[in-house]
Amino acid sequence: MKTVTIAGVPEHFNLPWHLAVEDGYFERRGIHINWIDVPEGTGKMCKMLRFGESDIAVILTEGIIKDIIEGNPSRIVQTYVQSPLVWGIHVAGKSQYNSVSDLENKKAAISRFGSGSHLMAYVNAQNEGWNSSTLNFEIVNNLDGAIQALANGEADYFMWEHFTTKPVVDKGIFKRVGDCPTPWPCFVIAVRNEFLEKNESLVKHILEVINIYTSEFKMIPSIDKTLSNKYSQKLEDIREWLSMTQWSQKLIDEDTITKVQNKLKELKRIEKILNYTDLVKKL
């Protein structure tokens, strides 16, 4: 039995992995999955890949592309979620701010530098016509840290996945003033180069299993109720999220890689653009 460590956010996108593990589909192929929930998100997972704390990560597209360009010894092997991620833009429940335009020159809470919450703050600033060079940040590590930072006035707004934060909005802890969808597929599967070179056929088996689960995921009886219970979400919110979410079983294409790199360069988040094959490995 070969043990493989996979990192991912503890969000509804990753339930197919947990179902595949519980059903024993990986073990039937001689693979033991050591899944690590990473509530801190993509910035932390990039670090885990760099330091060999994870073999594989289910990670935000823009974050891993930026980190590979900056020296992360990993490759993208597949798109995991084809649809965009909808980033909710949140302020404290009792905040005086009521619209995204109110947040110009205000402090953004981010999980860490290089994370999705960090990079998408630049995308949002560009969308709003703000001067992105004036953006300033407060590192809060995760959603719980953001709740505390906004309540204490240490930061003014926080961008996080719309549906993950919906219960916090429903309780009045956060107020959502807008949304900012990613202009590209949101999640990819990335593998450390060292692990990939030694275990290419193993990685193929892992992709085969997860692709079976994601392709059939929406057809699972009462999957909406399962998701609602597991992630403490309202049933109508889960149904809306399911209708918007499209998993992928395909390699990320060159046009998408180019689009992400061009946007990151335009936003001055990267200094150079890599060839497609420096970022992506076709298995």
C-alpha positions in Angstrom: 0.0 0.0 0.0 1.5 3.3 -1.1 0.6 6.4 1.1 0.0 9.6 -0.7 -0.5 12.9 1.1 -3.1 15.3 -0.5 -3.9 18.8 0.7 -7.1 20.7 0.1 -9.5 23.2 1.6 -12.2 21.8 3.9 -15.0 23.0 1.6 -17.8 21.3 -0.4 -15.7 21.3 -3.6 -13.6 18.4 -2.1 -16.4 16.1 -0.9 -15.7 13.8 -3.9 -12.3 13.0 -2.5 -13.7 12.1 0.9 -16.4 9.9 -0.7 -13.8 8.0 -2.8 -11.7 7.4 0.3 -14.7 6.2 2.4 -15.8 3.9 -0.4 -12.4 2.3 -0.5 -11.8 3.1 -4.2 -8.2 4.2 -3.7 -7.3 1.3 -1.4 -8.5 -1.1 -4.1 -5.7 0.2 -6.2 -3.2 -0.1 -3.5 -3.2 3.6 -2.5 -3.7 5.0 1.0 -4.8 8.6 0.9 -3.6 10.8 3.8 -5.9 13.8 3.3 -5.0 17.1 5.1 -7.6 19.8 5.4 -6.0 23.2 5.0 -8.4 26.0 6.1 -5.6 28.6 5.5 -6.0 27.9 1.8 -3.7 28.1 -1.2 -0.8 30.1 0.2 -0.3 27.4 2.9 -0.7 24.6 0.4 2.0 26.2 -1.9 4.3 26.1 1.1 3.4 22.5 1.9 4.3 21.5 -1.7 7.6 23.3 -1.5 8.6 21.7 1.7 7.4 18.2 0.9 4.6 18.2 3.5 2.2 17.3 0.7 2.6 15.2 -2.4 -0.5 16.6 -4.2 -2.7 19.7 -3.6 -6.1 20.6 -4.8 -5.4 24.3 -5.2 -6.4 27.6 -6.7 -5.3 28.1 -10.2 -3.8 31.6 -9.9 -2.1 30.8 -6.7 -0.2 27.7 -7.8 0.7 29.3 -11.2 2.3 32.3 -9.4 4.1 30.0 -7.0 5.5 27.7 -9.7 6.8 30.8 -11.5 8.5 31.8 -8.2 10.2 28.4 -7.9 7.7 26.0 -6.5 8.9 22.6 -7.8 5.5 21.3 -8.9 3.4 20.9 -12.0 -0.3 21.1 -12.7 -1.7 17.8 -13.9 -5.4 18.5 -14.3 -8.2 21.1 -13.9 -10.3 20.0 -10.9 -13.1 22.6 -11.0 -13.8 24.2 -14.4 -16.3 26.8 -13.2 -15.1 30.1 -11.6 -14.8 30.6 -7.9 -17.3 33.2 -6.7 -15.4 35.4 -4.1 -17.8 37.1 -1.8 -16.6 40.5 -0.6 -17.4 40.8 3.1 -17.3 43.5 5.8 -18.2 43.2 9.5 -21.9 42.8 10.1 -22.2 46.2 11.8 -19.8 47.9 9.4 -20.6 51.3 7.9 -19.6 50.1 4.5 -22.5 49.0 2.3 -20.9 48.7 -1.2 -17.7 47.6 -2.8 -16.9 51.2 -3.8 -16.8 52.1 -0.1 -13.8 49.9 0.3 -11.3 51.8 -1.9 -8.1 52.5 0.1 -9.3 50.3 3.0 -7.4 47.4 4.5 -8.1 43.8 3.2 -7.8 40.8 5.4 -6.0 38.0 3.6 -5.1 34.4 4.7 -1.5 35.0 3.6 0.5 36.5 0.8 0.2 34.6 -2.4 -3.2 33.2 -1.4 -6.4 33.5 -3.4 -7.7 36.2 -1.0 -4.5 38.2 -1.7 -4.4 37.8 -5.5 -8.1 38.3 -5.9 -7.9 41.6 -4.0 -5.9 42.9 -7.0 -8.3 41.5 -9.5 -11.2 43.2 -7.6 -9.2 46.5 -7.4 -8.7 46.4 -11.2 -12.4 45.7 -11.8 -13.3 48.7 -9.6 -10.7 51.0 -11.3 -8.7 51.4 -8.0 -5.0 52.1 -7.8 -3.8 48.6 -6.8 -0.4 49.9 -5.6 -2.3 51.4 -2.6 -3.8 48.1 -1.5 -2.8 47.2 2.1 -3.3 43.9 3.9 -3.8 42.3 7.3 -2.8 38.6 7.5 -5.5 36.6 9.3 -4.6 33.0 8.3 -8.2 31.7 7.8 -11.9 32.5 8.0 -11.9 32.5 11.8 -9.1 34.9 11.8 -10.9 37.2 9.4 -14.1 37.1 11.6 -11.9 38.4 14.5 -10.0 40.9 12.5 -13.1 42.5 10.9 -14.9 42.6 14.3 -11.9 44.3 15.9 -11.4 46.8 13.2 -7.9 45.4 12.3 -9.1 45.0 8.7 -12.0 46.4 6.7 -13.0 43.7 4.3 -12.3 40.0 3.5 -12.7 38.1 0.2 -13.6 34.4 0.6 -15.7 31.8 -1.2 -19.3 33.0 -1.4 -21.0 29.9 -0.1 -18.4 28.9 2.5 -19.0 32.3 4.1 -22.8 32.3 3.6 -23.6 30.9 7.1 -21.4 33.7 8.6 -23.4 36.2 6.6 -26.7 34.6 7.6 -25.7 35.0 11.3 -25.0 38.7 10.8 -21.3 38.3 11.6 -20.4 39.4 8.1 -22.2 41.6 5.6 -21.6 40.7 1.9 -21.3 43.9 -0.2 -20.5 42.2 -3.5 -19.0 39.3 -5.4 -15.9 38.9 -7.6 -15.8 35.7 -9.7 -12.4 34.4 -10.9 -11.9 35.0 -14.7 -10.7 31.4 -15.1 -11.3 27.8 -13.8 -10.9 27.9 -10.1 -9.2 24.7 -8.8 -6.4 22.5 -10.3 -4.6 19.4 -9.1 -0.8 20.1 -8.6 1.9 17.5 -7.9 5.4 17.9 -6.5 7.9 17.2 -9.4 9.9 14.8 -7.3 6.9 12.8 -6.4 5.5 12.9 -10.0 8.8 11.7 -11.5 8.9 8.6 -9.3 5.1 7.9 -9.2 3.6 8.9 -12.6 1.4 5.8 -12.9 0.3 6.2 -9.3 -0.8 9.8 -10.0 -2.7 8.5 -13.1 -4.6 6.0 -10.9 -5.5 8.8 -8.4 -6.8 11.0 -11.2 -8.8 8.1 -12.7 -10.5 7.5 -9.4 -11.3 11.1 -8.6 -12.5 11.7 -12.1 -15.1 8.9 -11.8 -16.4 10.5 -8.6 -16.5 14.1 -10.0 -18.1 13.1 -13.2 -21.0 11.3 -11.4 -21.1 13.5 -8.3 -24.2 15.5 -9.0 -26.1 12.2 -9.8 -25.5 10.8 -6.3 -29.0 10.5 -4.6 -29.6 13.3 -2.1 -26.1 14.7 -2.5 -27.6 18.1 -1.8 -28.8 17.0 1.6 -25.4 15.3 2.3 -23.5 18.5 1.4 -26.0 20.6 3.4 -25.5 18.5 6.6 -21.7 18.1 6.3 -20.9 21.7 5.6 -23.7 23.4 7.7 -25.2 25.1 4.6 -28.8 25.8 3.8 -30.3 23.4 1.3 -31.2 26.1 -1.1 -27.7 27.5 -1.0 -26.2 24.1 -1.7 -28.6 23.6 -4.6 -27.6 27.0 -6.1 -23.9 26.2 -5.6 -24.3 22.8 -7.3 -26.0 24.4 -10.3 -23.1 26.8 -10.7 -20.2 24.3 -10.1 -18.7 22.2 -12.9 -16.0 19.7 -12.1 -13.4 18.8 -14.8 -11.6 15.6 -15.8 -9.3 17.3 -18.3 -5.9 18.9 -18.5 -5.9 22.7 -18.2 -5.4 24.1 -21.7 -2.7 26.5 -22.9 -5.0 29.4 -23.5 -6.1 29.4 -19.8 -2.6 29.2 -18.6 -1.7 32.2 -20.8 -4.7 34.1 -19.6 -3.9 33.7 -16.0 -0.2 34.6 -16.5 -1.1 37.6 -18.5 -3.5 38.9 -15.8 -1.0 38.3 -13.0 1.7 40.1 -15.0 -0.7 43.0 -15.7 -1.4 43.2 -12.0 2.3 43.1 -11.3 2.0 39.9 -9.2 4.6 38.1 -11.3 7.7 39.3 -13.0 8.0 36.7 -15.8 5.8 34.4 -17.9 6.7 30.7 -18.2 6.1 28.2 -21.1 3.1 26.0 -20.8 5.2 22.9 -20.2 7.0 24.6 -17.3 3.7 24.8 -15.5 1.8 21.8 -16.7 2.6 18.1 -17.1 0.5 16.0 -19.4 0.1 12.4 -18.1 
